[in-house]
Amino acid sequence: MVQNSRVRSVLICLLLLLLHTLAASCVGDAQAPRLIRRQETYVSGRILIKYRPGATTLSLPAKAEEFDLQPSDVSCASVHVYRVRPGSELEAAATLTLDPSVEYAEPDYLIFAAGSIANSAPLSLRALNSGRAYAKNRTLSSSEWDADAPNDPLYDKQWALAKIKAEGAWKIAGGNDVTIAVIDSGTDLDHPEFADRIVDGHDFVNGDDEPDDDYGHGTQVAGVAAAAANNELGIAGLAWDAKILPVKVLDNRGRGMSSNLTCALYWVADKGAHVVNISIISFGPSLGMQSAINYAVEEDVLIFAAAGNLFEDGNPLTYPAAHEGVVAVAASDKDDGHAWFSSAGSFVDIAAPGVSVYSPFPPSHEEYRSVYGTSLASPHGAGLAALILSVAPSLQPQEVGEIIQESAADLGDTGRDDKFGHGRIDAQAAMTLTISSLPEQIFVPSARFPSPTPTDTPTPTGTPSETTTGTPTPTGTPSETATGTPTPTPSSTPLPTPESSG
C-alpha cells in the first residue's frame, strides 16, 4: 500500500507539472502560470471533467471530497463543469484525471475578445466621442461612384475589400445559402446591416435564445464578414448575402469561459453552420475545446479564429487559433506589411486586412468606426469561405481552406512564414481557383460563371465570327487586370459590381 501511495503521489506531481508547464508555455516569459498580463488564465473554483464512455460519475468518490467537488448544471457532449475549492483547480484536475472513469479533467480557461484585454469596459460605459463615422443622410455625387458601384456610404473607405479584390469575387457569388456562425459577444439583432439574414442563435452567458450584443465586439465582427451591400447604409461585408448565426459567449466586458465556447462549438455544428468565426483568445490548450473543434470539423464546419493582438506584448500562444482544425488568421496592413500588433507563430495559417477596418459600432445603428485587430482580420477569412461555399457547397472544410491558402498573395518571407502564414487572402484569386479546378456540375445554379474567353478566329466559311467584347475583372489595382473575362451572367440575386475601388 505504501508503494502504491508513493506511485500515486509521483503521478499527481507529474500531472501537476504538466498542467503548470502547459499554462506557462502560453506566457512567453517567466510569469505565474495563473496570470498573463495580470489577467487570470482560468476561472476560479471551476474545472471541466469528461467521463469515459459509459461512465457518469467518479470511480473513487473520495477524490471528490478532497476538493469539495460539486456538480453544476452546465454540460455538453459528456463534458461537465464542476465547482471545486478555489485555488485547487490545477491540483484537482491533475488528481481527478487519474480516476479510471475520467478521460480528462482541466481548468475552465478564461476567454477574451481578441482585442479586449486592454479595454474591457462595457459598451454602455465607453466614451463614444472618437473616431466616429456617421453614414446617415450622406448624399453621393456622381463623381464619387461609378454607376454600378454599391451605394454603401463608407464603401470608398473600405480599402481592405479593394486589397483582397472583393469586387472580382462578387462577380461570381455573394455568399447566399451559407450560414456563418459568429461566436462572440452576440450580435445587434436589430441592426439593419443584418436585416432578414439573422437566424435563431443562443446566449450561453445568460442561458437564453437572445444573443444580443452588450459589448459591441461581435457586431463589429459580423459586419466585416457579412454586412449588407448596396443598402445605402454604412459598409459592405465580404459575404454580403450570407446568413448570420449569432452566439453569445462573452459578457459585457468581453470576457467568458472556455466551457461556454466549447458548448457553443457543439451547438453551432448541430445547428448546421457552414463557417464559424471566433475572434476570441484564451491562454489554455483546452482538451475540451479541441474535442469540440474536432466534432465541428467532422460535421463539415470550417472554423476561423483570430491569432491575437499580442505580438508586442510577449507574443504568447493563443487559443483556439493554435488548436488543430482551426484556420488561424493574422492581420496585415494597407501596405501588405505585418500589422504591428498581430500575434505570430507556427500556428498562423493566413493573413487578412486588420488595420483601419470600418465596421458597425453599436449601440447606434448609424455609427461606424475604423478599428483594428486580428478580430477584424478573421471575419475576412470567414467571409471568403462563405463565398467559396456558396458556389461549391460540396467542398469539404479542408478543401476550402486549401483553396484560400493556395490562392493567397505571398507576403514576407517566401513561402509560409510565422507572420502571414501562407499569405494574405485574395478573394478574386480564390474564386477563380474554385471555379477553374472543379467540374462545373458541382456548382449551385446561381453561380455566375464567366463565359469562355472570346477569340478572333474566323469561321471555316471565311465569314468573321461574332466575338464578345470582354470586360476585365477589376482587381483594385489599375495596372493589374484579368484579360478577356466577359460580363457575368446575371443571377437571381445580383449585386451591382463596382468597377473601381474606393
Order of alpha helices (4+ residues) and beta strands (2+ residues): alpha-beta-beta-beta-alpha-beta-beta-alpha-beta-beta-alpha-alpha-beta-beta-alpha-beta-beta-alpha-beta-beta-alpha-beta-beta-beta-beta-beta-alpha-alpha-alpha
